Each structure stands twice: as structure tokens, then as C-alpha cells.
Amino acid sequence: MNKVENEELVIKCILLVGTLLMKSGSETYRVQDTMRDIALSKGFNNSRITVTSTKVIFLPGTNYESKTIKVTKRITDLEKISRINSVSLNLIKSKITIKEAYNALLYIDKTNISLPIFAQVVLPALASGGFIVLFQGKYIDIPAAILAGGLGYGTFLMLFKLTNIKFISDFIASVVIALVALGATKYGLGTDIEKIIVGSVMPLVPGITIANGVRDLVTGHFVVAMPRCAESCLTALAVGSGIASVVVF
């Protein structure tokens, strides 16, 4: 591989790292630091990096053209972030070649490493029951919270896969949770509808998105922080509206 081809591969690899980290819900500073560290390790000492919620821009140096990659989808996938960081660290330490790193990143991008659907429904359901204990609720309400949390999160996953619109998915999932909680208390399967609802909607709360948004806001990455905070507010609005539409009316 000649020098030009090697430089092009390095640039592609740096852009791919940044894009995958943003798609997986990583913090902005982590994306920029990882891209910068790889660039420095490969001789791009004057590179410039700009990251927003929808774009990753990399300028290798003064004699190069800037490269831009559009980020079209954003989820929270900590396992992918961990694997990308591992590949990046090995590349920076020269434990693997740039070609090996690029192929590994492509494999991570194409591989579905998320939990099975069954686990994605059961775990939030169990967590919903745990929140009843955390909020000092009654043990008799735990089964109702598990049922409401499981059905609600399962509804969210199904609708989000069909529509790819998080607001609608959160709203309808909250409606399902409220209906189950209302039915459980009406037929004697639960006693405190408020605790059941609060515990069941907790898996829908975008905790990592809120934390990353606040962290980006504190560190001065306002362009990325504002969309993340807005997304969190929209989620809260969708969940609250869904619950209110059942409880109030």
C-alpha cells in the first residue's frame, strides 16, 4: 500500500470511528478525543475535528480537503462503544494495523450485538418491579409493575421498529402502561396506581441521553447538547401525555 492509499485509509478509519461513536450515543468529547488521538498517532498533527448531532467533520491538515459524514441514526449502545474504544486503543498503541482496525470497525457496524428481543422486554419488566421497592411502594404492586413495564417497553420496541419515531412510540407505550396500571388497581391486582405507573415508565426515561446532554452542555458543546436535551424533553412530554390521556380522561 503506497503513502496516498494509506493516508486515505487512515482518514476513512478516523471518520468511521467518529460516526460509529455518535451513532451509538457516545459523548461528544469522547468522539473528538478518540478521533484526535488516532490522527496524532498516524501523523496528522494539525487536524481539525467538528462533531454535531448529525455530522462528523474531519480536516486532516492544511493541505487536505475536509471530509464530512452524515449521522442519520442515533441509539444508545454501550457495548458497541466499548468495542469501538477497544479497537481505537489498539490502533493508537500500534497493536493492530490500520487495515485491521478498519475491517474490525466495519464488522462492528454491521453486526447486531444487542440483546435478544425477549431479554430486552424481560429486563425492563423486572427493573420496573425493582423501582416499586426503590420508591418504597408495597410488595403487592410489584407483579402489576412488572406486567405494565414489560408490556409498555415491548410496545415501545415494536412501534419504534415500525415507525422509527421515538415520540410516538413513547406516547403509545405510556398509554399501555397507564391502562395496565389502571386495570390492575381496578381488579385488585395492585393498590397504588401512582407507584405502579412511575415504576413502569422508568425504563422509558432516556437517562444516558440526559446525562450526555448535560455533560456536553457543561463542557461547552452547545451544538450537540441542545438537541440531546430537546430529545429528552420530548420524551418526557410524550410519556407524560400518554399517562395523562388515560388517567385524566
Residue frames relative to the residue before (quaternion, step in Angstrom):
aa qw qx qy qz dx dy dz
M 1.0000 0.0000 0.0000 0.0000 0.00 0.00 0.00
N 0.3416 -0.7527 0.5221 0.2099 3.61 -0.72 1.04
K 0.7359 -0.4488 0.2883 0.4170 3.54 -1.36 0.21
V 0.6581 0.5179 -0.3171 0.4451 3.59 0.92 -0.89
E 0.6656 0.4969 -0.2982 0.4703 3.56 0.93 -0.93
N 0.6469 0.5201 -0.3202 0.4567 3.58 1.01 -0.82
E 0.6474 0.5117 -0.3187 0.4664 3.60 0.98 -0.81
E 0.6443 0.5195 -0.3218 0.4599 3.58 0.97 -0.82
L 0.6565 0.5029 -0.3099 0.4692 3.58 1.01 -0.80
V 0.6210 0.5328 -0.3359 0.4667 3.58 1.04 -0.76
I 0.6578 0.5076 -0.3044 0.4658 3.58 0.92 -0.92
K 0.6479 0.5086 -0.3147 0.4716 3.60 0.96 -0.87
C 0.6569 0.5206 -0.3054 0.4520 3.57 0.98 -0.87
I 0.6524 0.5100 -0.3117 0.4659 3.59 0.95 -0.86
L 0.6647 0.4917 -0.2981 0.4769 3.57 0.94 -0.86
L 0.6465 0.5198 -0.3207 0.4571 3.57 0.99 -0.79
V 0.6215 0.5349 -0.3375 0.4622 3.60 1.00 -0.79
G 0.6838 0.4913 -0.2851 0.4580 3.58 0.85 -0.98
T 0.6633 0.5152 -0.3012 0.4516 3.56 0.96 -0.89
L 0.6807 0.4888 -0.2917 0.4611 3.58 0.89 -0.92
L 0.6408 0.5164 -0.3323 0.4607 3.59 1.00 -0.74
M 0.6613 0.4920 -0.3086 0.4748 3.58 0.97 -0.83
K 0.6493 0.5179 -0.3133 0.4605 3.60 0.97 -0.83
S 0.7138 0.4506 -0.2473 0.4756 3.58 1.11 -0.67
G 0.5873 -0.6319 0.3484 0.3666 3.60 1.28 0.13
S 0.3402 0.7577 -0.4961 0.2530 3.57 1.13 0.51
E 0.5883 -0.5633 0.4419 0.3760 3.56 -1.27 0.39
T 0.6134 -0.5868 0.3887 0.3581 3.57 -1.13 0.68
Y 0.6701 0.5045 -0.3174 0.4424 3.58 0.88 -0.89
R 0.6228 0.5326 -0.3435 0.4587 3.59 1.08 -0.67
V 0.6348 0.5280 -0.3252 0.4610 3.59 0.99 -0.83
Q 0.6969 0.4769 -0.2767 0.4585 3.57 0.82 -1.01
D 0.6665 0.5062 -0.3066 0.4534 3.59 0.93 -0.88
T 0.6552 0.5106 -0.3186 0.4567 3.58 0.96 -0.84
M 0.6602 0.4962 -0.3035 0.4751 3.58 0.93 -0.90
R 0.6683 0.5059 -0.3026 0.4536 3.59 0.92 -0.88
D 0.6527 0.5193 -0.3195 0.4497 3.59 0.96 -0.85
I 0.6458 0.4997 -0.3201 0.4803 3.59 1.00 -0.79
A 0.6455 0.5283 -0.3188 0.4501 3.58 0.95 -0.90
L 0.6704 0.4923 -0.3010 0.4664 3.61 0.92 -0.88
S 0.6658 0.5098 -0.3093 0.4485 3.58 0.98 -0.81
K 0.7348 0.3893 -0.2203 0.5100 3.59 1.20 -0.49
G 0.6835 -0.5558 0.2677 0.3903 3.57 1.21 0.47
F 0.5553 0.5738 -0.4177 0.4334 3.62 1.22 0.10
N 0.0621 -0.8673 0.4939 -0.0045 3.56 0.33 1.29
N 0.7526 0.3556 -0.1976 0.5178 3.61 1.19 -0.43
S 0.2854 0.7912 -0.4974 0.2124 3.55 1.12 0.61
R 0.1984 -0.7487 0.6213 0.1190 3.54 -1.30 0.50
I 0.0936 -0.8118 0.5764 -0.0034 3.55 -0.88 1.00
T 0.0070 -0.7751 0.6315 -0.0176 3.55 -0.95 0.96
V 0.0503 -0.8052 0.5904 -0.0224 3.55 -0.79 1.08
T 0.0041 -0.7639 0.6453 -0.0042 3.56 -0.96 0.95
S 0.7174 -0.4387 0.3087 0.4445 3.56 -1.27 -0.03
T 0.7914 0.3076 -0.1412 0.5091 3.58 1.12 -0.60
K 0.7931 0.2373 -0.1290 0.5459 3.61 1.20 -0.19
V 0.1473 -0.7295 0.6588 0.1101 3.52 -1.30 0.58
I 0.0671 -0.8162 0.5734 -0.0228 3.58 -0.57 1.20
F 0.0125 -0.8062 0.5903 -0.0367 3.57 -0.83 1.01
L 0.0855 -0.7657 0.6372 0.0185 3.55 -0.84 1.08
P 0.3502 -0.7846 0.4679 0.2071 3.64 -0.29 1.20
G 0.7750 -0.2264 0.1802 0.5618 3.58 1.03 -0.75
T 0.7438 -0.4263 0.2785 0.4330 3.55 -1.30 -0.01
N 0.7310 0.4138 -0.2304 0.4913 3.60 1.08 -0.62
Y 0.6331 0.5148 -0.3225 0.4797 3.58 1.25 0.29
E 0.4574 -0.6334 0.5408 0.3114 3.52 -1.32 0.34
S 0.5022 -0.6447 0.4801 0.3189 3.57 -1.09 0.67
K 0.2348 -0.7583 0.5966 0.1179 3.55 -1.16 0.72
T 0.1024 -0.8079 0.5801 0.0148 3.57 -0.92 0.93
I 0.0852 -0.7680 0.6339 0.0323 3.53 -1.02 0.91
K 0.3344 -0.7501 0.5397 0.1850 3.57 -0.87 0.95
V 0.2455 -0.7495 0.6002 0.1332 3.57 -0.97 0.93
T 0.1360 -0.8477 0.5118 0.0307 3.57 -0.31 1.25
K 0.7977 0.1859 -0.0840 0.5675 3.58 1.12 -0.52
R 0.0477 -0.8010 0.5968 -0.0075 3.56 -0.93 0.92
I 0.0465 0.7692 -0.6342 0.0636 3.54 -0.85 1.06
T 0.4289 -0.6476 0.5383 0.3270 3.56 -1.29 -0.10
D 0.1489 0.7823 -0.5810 0.1682 3.55 -0.41 1.27
L 0.1966 -0.8300 0.5142 0.0901 3.57 0.06 1.30
E 0.6010 0.5636 -0.3624 0.4357 3.59 1.11 -0.61
K 0.6559 0.4962 -0.3095 0.4772 3.59 0.97 -0.81
I 0.6285 0.5310 -0.3373 0.4575 3.57 0.98 -0.82
S 0.6452 0.5250 -0.3150 0.4570 3.58 0.98 -0.85
R 0.6833 0.4815 -0.2918 0.4649 3.59 0.91 -0.89
I 0.6359 0.5185 -0.3290 0.4676 3.59 1.02 -0.78
N 0.6481 0.5170 -0.3137 0.4630 3.59 0.98 -0.83
S 0.6334 0.5345 -0.3255 0.4551 3.57 1.04 -0.77
V 0.6596 0.4885 -0.3013 0.4853 3.59 0.94 -0.90
S 0.6543 0.5252 -0.3139 0.4444 3.60 0.91 -0.89
L 0.6637 0.5083 -0.3029 0.4576 3.57 0.94 -0.91
N 0.6527 0.5019 -0.3137 0.4729 3.60 0.97 -0.81
L 0.6428 0.5132 -0.3236 0.4678 3.58 1.06 -0.71
I 0.6533 0.5157 -0.3121 0.4581 3.59 0.94 -0.87
K 0.7167 0.4231 -0.2375 0.5009 3.59 1.05 -0.80
S 0.4391 -0.7292 0.4203 0.3143 3.60 1.37 0.13
K 0.3420 0.7337 -0.5116 0.2882 3.57 1.07 0.71
I 0.7593 0.1646 -0.1156 0.6189 3.56 1.28 -0.42
T 0.5226 -0.6303 0.4696 0.3303 3.57 -1.22 0.44
I 0.6615 -0.5065 0.3661 0.4145 3.55 -1.26 0.28
K 0.6355 0.5260 -0.3320 0.4574 3.59 1.06 -0.69
E 0.6460 0.5100 -0.3137 0.4735 3.58 1.00 -0.82
A 0.6476 0.5140 -0.3156 0.4656 3.59 1.00 -0.82
Y 0.6603 0.5139 -0.3098 0.4515 3.57 0.92 -0.90
N 0.6639 0.4917 -0.3003 0.4768 3.59 0.96 -0.85
A 0.6369 0.5245 -0.3253 0.4620 3.59 1.04 -0.77
L 0.6550 0.5073 -0.3062 0.4690 3.59 1.01 -0.81
L 0.6303 0.5196 -0.3301 0.4731 3.58 1.04 -0.75
Y 0.6379 0.5239 -0.3191 0.4656 3.57 1.04 -0.79
I 0.6418 0.5145 -0.3169 0.4722 3.60 0.99 -0.85
D 0.6538 0.5286 -0.3119 0.4425 3.57 0.98 -0.86
K 0.7467 0.4217 -0.2213 0.4642 3.58 0.93 -0.90
T 0.6571 0.5355 -0.3087 0.4315 3.58 1.19 -0.52
N 0.3146 -0.7268 0.5824 0.1831 3.56 -0.97 0.91
I 0.0138 -0.8375 0.5445 -0.0431 3.56 -0.23 1.30
S 0.4041 0.7110 -0.4797 0.3179 3.57 1.22 0.35
L 0.6347 -0.5367 0.4009 0.3852 3.55 -1.29 0.36
P 0.6061 -0.5330 0.4245 0.4103 3.62 -1.18 0.40
I 0.6541 -0.5344 0.3636 0.3929 3.58 -1.16 0.59
F 0.6142 0.5625 -0.3448 0.4330 3.58 0.99 -0.83
A 0.6902 0.4654 -0.2755 0.4807 3.57 0.90 -0.94
Q 0.6357 0.5404 -0.3282 0.4429 3.59 1.04 -0.74
V 0.6814 0.4440 -0.2851 0.5073 3.60 1.20 -0.46
V 0.6864 0.5084 -0.2890 0.4321 3.58 0.88 -0.97
L 0.6728 0.5192 -0.3142 0.4231 3.60 0.86 -0.90
P 0.6663 0.4567 -0.3238 0.4926 3.66 0.88 -0.75
A 0.6032 0.5567 -0.3598 0.4436 3.59 1.09 -0.66
L 0.6742 0.4774 -0.2884 0.4841 3.59 0.92 -0.89
A 0.6230 0.5356 -0.3359 0.4606 3.56 1.08 -0.74
S 0.6125 0.5552 -0.3423 0.4467 3.59 1.05 -0.74
G 0.6508 0.4990 -0.3081 0.4823 3.55 1.02 -0.79
G 0.6407 0.5325 -0.3187 0.4521 3.56 1.06 -0.75
F 0.6322 0.5405 -0.3374 0.4408 3.58 1.06 -0.69
I 0.5528 0.5872 -0.3993 0.4361 3.61 1.16 -0.47
V 0.6647 0.4806 -0.2915 0.4921 3.57 0.98 -0.87
L 0.6466 0.5375 -0.3156 0.4397 3.58 0.97 -0.89
F 0.7341 0.3948 -0.2178 0.5077 3.58 1.02 -0.82
Q 0.4937 -0.7042 0.3907 0.3283 3.57 1.34 0.42
G 0.3000 0.7509 -0.5214 0.2726 3.53 0.98 0.92
K 0.6170 -0.5418 0.4145 0.3923 3.55 -1.31 -0.07
Y 0.5689 -0.6292 0.4146 0.3297 3.54 -1.06 0.80
I 0.5894 0.5885 -0.3704 0.4112 3.57 1.14 -0.54
D 0.6592 0.5178 -0.3038 0.4528 3.60 1.21 -0.47
I 0.4757 0.7021 -0.4312 0.3079 3.61 1.23 -0.25
P 0.6712 0.4852 -0.3384 0.4467 3.68 0.76 -0.83
A 0.6447 0.5152 -0.3251 0.4618 3.60 0.99 -0.79
A 0.6537 0.5048 -0.3114 0.4700 3.59 1.01 -0.80
I 0.6276 0.5257 -0.3331 0.4677 3.60 1.02 -0.77
L 0.6663 0.4987 -0.2970 0.4682 3.58 0.93 -0.91
A 0.6852 0.4798 -0.2856 0.4676 3.58 0.86 -0.97
G 0.6677 0.5077 -0.3018 0.4531 3.58 0.93 -0.87
G 0.6680 0.5038 -0.2997 0.4584 3.58 0.98 -0.85
L 0.6800 0.4732 -0.2883 0.4801 3.58 0.90 -0.93
G 0.6566 0.5224 -0.3127 0.4452 3.57 0.98 -0.82
Y 0.7074 0.4425 -0.2748 0.4778 3.58 0.83 -0.93
G 0.6061 0.5411 -0.3526 0.4642 3.58 1.09 -0.63
T 0.6290 0.5224 -0.3190 0.4792 3.57 1.05 -0.80
F 0.6371 0.5346 -0.3223 0.4522 3.57 0.98 -0.87
L 0.6723 0.5021 -0.3016 0.4528 3.60 0.85 -0.97
M 0.6694 0.5080 -0.2994 0.4519 3.57 0.92 -0.93
L 0.7045 0.4619 -0.2734 0.4644 3.59 0.83 -0.95
F 0.6472 0.5170 -0.3294 0.4531 3.59 0.98 -0.77
K 0.6335 0.5180 -0.3285 0.4716 3.57 1.09 -0.67
L 0.6943 0.4752 -0.2705 0.4678 3.59 1.05 -0.77
T 0.8082 0.3028 -0.1308 0.4880 3.59 0.85 -0.98
N 0.2166 -0.7895 0.5288 0.2239 3.59 1.15 -0.71
I 0.5587 0.5449 -0.4051 0.4762 3.59 1.19 0.62
K 0.3357 -0.7970 0.4691 0.1791 3.55 -0.28 1.28
F 0.6205 0.5711 -0.3525 0.4056 3.61 0.96 -0.81
I 0.6834 0.4732 -0.2825 0.4787 3.57 0.87 -0.97
S 0.6472 0.5282 -0.3181 0.4482 3.58 0.96 -0.87
D 0.6600 0.4975 -0.3031 0.4743 3.60 0.96 -0.87
F 0.6465 0.5381 -0.3213 0.4350 3.57 0.95 -0.89
I 0.7165 0.4428 -0.2618 0.4712 3.60 0.74 -1.04
A 0.6154 0.5369 -0.3456 0.4621 3.59 1.05 -0.70
S 0.6490 0.5081 -0.3104 0.4735 3.59 1.03 -0.77
V 0.6076 0.5388 -0.3449 0.4707 3.58 1.07 -0.71
V 0.6479 0.5122 -0.3130 0.4689 3.60 0.94 -0.88
I 0.6518 0.5175 -0.3150 0.4562 3.59 0.94 -0.89
A 0.6711 0.4975 -0.2990 0.4612 3.57 0.90 -0.92
L 0.6480 0.5208 -0.3200 0.4543 3.60 0.98 -0.82
V 0.6590 0.4968 -0.3074 0.4737 3.58 0.96 -0.86
A 0.6609 0.5017 -0.3100 0.4642 3.59 0.94 -0.88
L 0.6456 0.5176 -0.3134 0.4659 3.58 1.01 -0.81
G 0.6709 0.4943 -0.2914 0.4699 3.56 0.96 -0.88
A 0.6433 0.5372 -0.3254 0.4378 3.57 1.02 -0.82
T 0.6951 0.4551 -0.2804 0.4806 3.58 0.92 -0.86
K 0.6306 0.5494 -0.3336 0.4351 3.59 1.08 -0.69
Y 0.7778 0.3262 -0.1675 0.5104 3.58 0.98 -0.86
G 0.6400 -0.6047 0.3102 0.3584 3.58 1.16 0.55
L 0.5004 0.6544 -0.4327 0.3662 3.61 1.20 0.31
G 0.7763 0.1197 -0.0855 0.6130 3.55 1.34 -0.10
T 0.3564 -0.7605 0.5086 0.1896 3.56 -1.22 0.42
D 0.7907 0.2489 -0.1122 0.5479 3.59 0.97 -0.82
I 0.2709 -0.8073 0.5020 0.1514 3.59 -0.14 1.26
E 0.6144 0.5626 -0.3536 0.4254 3.58 1.08 -0.69
K 0.6829 0.4760 -0.2891 0.4727 3.59 0.85 -0.95
I 0.6335 0.5286 -0.3374 0.4533 3.59 1.00 -0.78
I 0.6763 0.4897 -0.2937 0.4653 3.59 0.89 -0.92
V 0.6699 0.5044 -0.3055 0.4510 3.59 0.84 -0.97
G 0.6758 0.4896 -0.2997 0.4623 3.58 0.91 -0.87
S 0.6918 0.5044 -0.2775 0.4359 3.58 1.01 -0.83
V 0.6990 0.4630 -0.2849 0.4647 3.61 1.06 -0.66
M 0.4667 0.7118 -0.4354 0.2933 3.60 1.18 -0.27
P 0.6474 0.5085 -0.3496 0.4474 3.68 0.95 -0.66
L 0.6350 0.5269 -0.3347 0.4552 3.60 1.20 -0.37
V 0.5561 0.6202 -0.3897 0.3927 3.59 1.22 -0.41
P 0.3339 -0.7701 0.5080 0.1936 3.65 -0.67 1.05
G 0.1191 -0.8572 0.4983 0.0525 3.56 0.49 1.21
I 0.6819 0.4824 -0.2955 0.4637 3.58 0.90 -0.92
T 0.6331 0.5274 -0.3317 0.4594 3.59 1.02 -0.76
I 0.6408 0.5127 -0.3201 0.4734 3.59 0.99 -0.83
A 0.6697 0.5046 -0.3032 0.4527 3.59 0.88 -0.97
N 0.6732 0.4876 -0.2972 0.4697 3.59 0.92 -0.90
G 0.6366 0.5350 -0.3283 0.4481 3.58 1.02 -0.79
V 0.6676 0.4846 -0.2951 0.4822 3.57 0.94 -0.90
R 0.6513 0.5154 -0.3185 0.4569 3.58 0.97 -0.83
D 0.6547 0.4920 -0.3129 0.4810 3.59 0.97 -0.80
L 0.6267 0.5388 -0.3292 0.4567 3.57 1.08 -0.74
V 0.6737 0.4958 -0.2894 0.4654 3.57 0.95 -0.89
T 0.7290 0.4290 -0.2416 0.4755 3.59 0.99 -0.81
G 0.6131 -0.6198 0.3251 0.3665 3.59 1.27 0.19
H 0.5184 0.6174 -0.4345 0.4016 3.61 1.23 0.21
F 0.0526 -0.8709 0.4885 0.0150 3.57 0.64 1.17
V 0.6150 0.5720 -0.3572 0.4085 3.60 1.03 -0.74
V 0.7160 0.4060 -0.2387 0.5153 3.58 1.05 -0.76
A 0.6442 0.5660 -0.3276 0.3967 3.57 0.99 -0.83
M 0.6656 0.5367 -0.3193 0.4086 3.58 0.88 -0.90
P 0.6661 0.4739 -0.3336 0.4695 3.68 0.84 -0.75
R 0.6453 0.5161 -0.3301 0.4564 3.59 1.01 -0.75
C 0.6566 0.4877 -0.3087 0.4855 3.58 0.97 -0.82
A 0.6362 0.5207 -0.3242 0.4680 3.59 1.03 -0.78
E 0.6345 0.5251 -0.3274 0.4631 3.59 1.00 -0.79
S 0.6452 0.5151 -0.3132 0.4694 3.58 1.02 -0.82
C 0.6512 0.5104 -0.3104 0.4681 3.58 1.01 -0.82
L 0.6430 0.5158 -0.3198 0.4671 3.58 1.01 -0.79
T 0.6281 0.5260 -0.3297 0.4692 3.57 1.05 -0.77
A 0.6515 0.5063 -0.3106 0.4720 3.57 0.96 -0.89
L 0.6457 0.5169 -0.3147 0.4656 3.59 1.03 -0.81
A 0.6575 0.5129 -0.3091 0.4572 3.58 0.96 -0.88
V 0.6695 0.4916 -0.2978 0.4706 3.58 0.92 -0.93
G 0.6758 0.4968 -0.2962 0.4569 3.59 0.89 -0.91
S 0.6555 0.5117 -0.3092 0.4613 3.57 0.99 -0.83
G 0.6480 0.5265 -0.3176 0.4495 3.57 0.99 -0.82
I 0.6624 0.4943 -0.2981 0.4776 3.56 0.97 -0.88
A 0.6795 0.5105 -0.2885 0.4409 3.56 0.91 -0.98
S 0.6324 0.5619 -0.3354 0.4147 3.57 1.01 -0.79
V 0.6948 0.4287 -0.2661 0.5124 3.59 1.19 -0.50
V 0.7174 0.4715 -0.2649 0.4392 3.56 0.77 -1.06
V 0.7165 0.4548 -0.2581 0.4617 3.58 0.92 -0.92
F 0.7860 0.3357 -0.1664 0.4918 3.55 0.85 -0.99
